[in-house]
Amino acid sequence: MRSTGEGQVTAGIKRGGAQALLMPRLEDVLFIAVFLLVVMLGPRLLNLDGDLGRHLTVGQYILQTGRIPTADLFSHTMSGEDLTPHEWLSEVVFASAYRVLGLDGVVLLSAIVLALTFWLTYRAAVRRSGLGLVALGLALLAVSASSLHWLARPHLFTLLLVVAWTDGLEKIARGERIAWWRQPLIMLGWANLHGAFVFGFVIWLAYAAGWAWRMWRTSPGESRPRHGRQLALVVILSLAATLVNPVGIQLWATSVGYVGNAYLVGHTAEYLSPNFHDVSTWPFLLMILISPWIMASARRPLNVRSLLLLLGWTGLGLYSVRHVAVYAVIVAPILAEALAGALPGTMAGEAWMRRESRLQTLAAGFRGGWWPAVCVLAVGVLMTLGVRLTPVPGGNSFSSRVFPVQAMDWAIANPPGDRVFNYFPWGGYLLFRAWPETTVFIDGQTDFYGEALTREYEAVITLAEGWEQVLARYDVDWVIMPPDSRLAVALREDDGWAEAYADATAVVLQRAR
């Protein structure tokens, strides 16, 4: 029985008064919480990975020239070779944010994309379960699980589009009508934002298999599932949409071909399996552990499409840490739906359902959906005024402990040569600081540089047989590496090289002239 005070509050909110306009919904609270968390983690997003510098450089080039590069302009090792710009639209968006607010703008953009992702994840979980608190708890667990791969990179758009794409397919599977152009339009943007657009078709296969299973299991006289034609139309139009990009069908060859190269995949840290000794992976582990319990407790088994998505993405997450974030946003709504089927019938479950019912009654009149927009605007204004919103000294900047900031200051003032051999994680930063005057030996775009050049790079940094010939073949006249690296130590002892600059992060060595 509700108290008189609670009844008065609920009645006041239902009448749509000022109190209702001030009350944010649960999804709005989640948006604001994720948004502010990402803003505070800005320096981490900028410095855990070396690719952002390249993305900003390519995006700036496109904005300045109006041309999307389809041949390499950024390295001296592969100059002029065919290049697949599979992230060009993301690069333009990131570069535009950088133009407006510098690296603060990059963080602001990343925060908006991630907050939208989990706002949509929560809404999908609520639609499938009808339980706001359950959906909120699983959305927060998904936030925690995915945070290990929060980086200011184009893959953030994949997270957002995975949720939107899956939600559209789920509506089709449930017999709801959606606009025929919705899924192809999502795919059109996705194919130009990030190479992981292929995930959309992997997810579609689960829905197609679910439809086929239902068709096979339908007895004569029973109504057959009618969404097969709509699924077929989605895949045909979406496949066609992927061809609307600067290089056409070559986009598929690049996106799929890289995954098929065992050497490159095995030498890319984010493609390795999660390390469960690292505390950052524990939310992912928790999601895996609770899944069998939730499914076993549910009164009805999961439908085939949900079961395939759960098992498939669990396997992909265990195989590669970069898949964990996608796993989290796909699986959270599935677990919410299964948990909704597990709660009724037990004393604790019935008590929880009553709590959910009271929450729904109370929140039915909330009209404070404008709070997220106000929060984003306020943070943007504070950034414009130069207010530092992160506890990390230096704010949103490239850290001199991670990147060769001072070394590049020196190199720009005292050009050490034309052709550089650079530390792989610093390639993007070198382009950000010194392109077009400086082009790199290699950077994080290993799908472009390929196995042959990556093996040559590895031979040099490990001082494998023939490493000196690699430097000579590419006419390298200066090297920038961590000071304690094997290559830096070897070149310091070589009379043909001289140390030109050194600090705690980087050393610059020049070929003797």
Steps between C-alpha positions, in 0.01 A plus 500: 500500500640839401540775753291815464814699417602259227149511354505879493841506328382246240177691437690825463738349248216341303331837470810616312590791724837667549616208712447261208701725268793498744510123548738317263415150385724207588648494150582871530678441831696219334592725206626774730695256718677336204559835331663656808703185567647509150571873527695437821687212334596720203880472537467120517305491173768711331808316628422128516542465125716660234255515210313822578775718354469329162121528500520873572762548229297319234183681607673839481629415152149414380353818650773716348505348150152355459662176381490155661845339461498165316877487467750525784624850581616437854795258487825488304498118497164458318466839335256497209368149573125441484334593829152399617355794698262285705479754784499823303166628631598439863826681433311800363273505806793476742697764310197732502470461877872572530468815291232635733640409843837331447547174689222608736272477198618146428419399857162676487411315179609165647295563813187578297537187286556271799217657702262457205613139463401405854188718491385287206618179669288582804194579287540173310525309830186670634299422184598134521452458876258770614718541811677835543720410797609168347578678174694768684708246694591305187571819304741609775664158490537541124658843560756343733574207270546718191711767670821302451480594131396863528738687270458814292481304177248423224400169662281705738259551211481123454380462860224753442395352166505141629229598749292687241539222240414218741200691633364534146542130429334411831198712412474322165523160672218597739272600214531875547512713190800725444582726206649298212793742479597493870743206496662585161549860618672377817723277288581781256637710786667204670691392187656845476558546874679177594615174345309292755178556304530128423377439857158610377482206262625260767211618719257470206599134459378430854161653417481313170581174681230576756244553223607177326469305826151630561399413144634146542331453836161634392242226476244482219212730583707728724573856391841535344741783584445774244815705536722294267443728201580807708824340623592416142426855386715635786804293404470573127465875542762513777753308292441748219544787745847376598614554141430874527848595618815642339638158388188291444531124551867535600368606840392140562836359397679725748261448791480122466853440371673640808321260735617212282867585550610300805832684530350850513217395731743323732722810516218742581440530875129573477441182300642283779277328757405687820735461794274410789779575748438866411221651710368695199376173348303388808167664402518304174572185697204574727267536201618162373453334840148631564373411152452123563331568834257750346418268209452202732269704724282634219161335458537497121815418304666773296387521141751374245615842380576618855673174588721523189588861575581420863715196423660647189605829655614329819734295285619806307556691824708215641698483175580871473487781755386748235171306472415532870334841466279377215414190703391719791253717308350203313466270801367746763148523344492121449580439867241759605229316305605164644510640853148638458390142440687374805363737766130404520417197714739558789448712810806713431410529135143609571626760748735631231218514245290708741792739541531527123127565470517785753795648315314488169199671657718770653707556185209497255465877514868597502572759232859589576644362175669832432761446774751313276501785246555754779784290640673472160458873437633590845809283459561644153481856635738418788747346253475810282586712805805284566372334817679170566241230572735212569706438815806409291764777483529645153138431409412360160837486332747249362709392798877552478538175695324307222587690183825673391367850559829674582691292247268616223526860621874465446465314167268764357742777599807300389394269213719190541444356152251402235420136574421379848482158660247546779367301791175343378267648770635849427430503126165675532641758740787582261248560221291719730801712590704516182313385186541578209863593566552163671360171374531187711651155461188336646202580719198324644326436167639147469221393262664736249869442575454125489701205618818559298574850634388407851748210497776738388411739781510214749839385364646846562371550854608148603838532323424186301731395218499759222360787710768743387422422135136594562605847620731536200239378250252764613774765517421575866704793627348546845339282763265584787455229762464451876846555654523152652390314187739245350526699178587825679767326708652339189508823299660691787788254480523521120753751364270556202237658723500786748259598773344836417241529776389299802258524789323253725247406230683508168841513337576637153796350316639628172701316240855639494571713196 
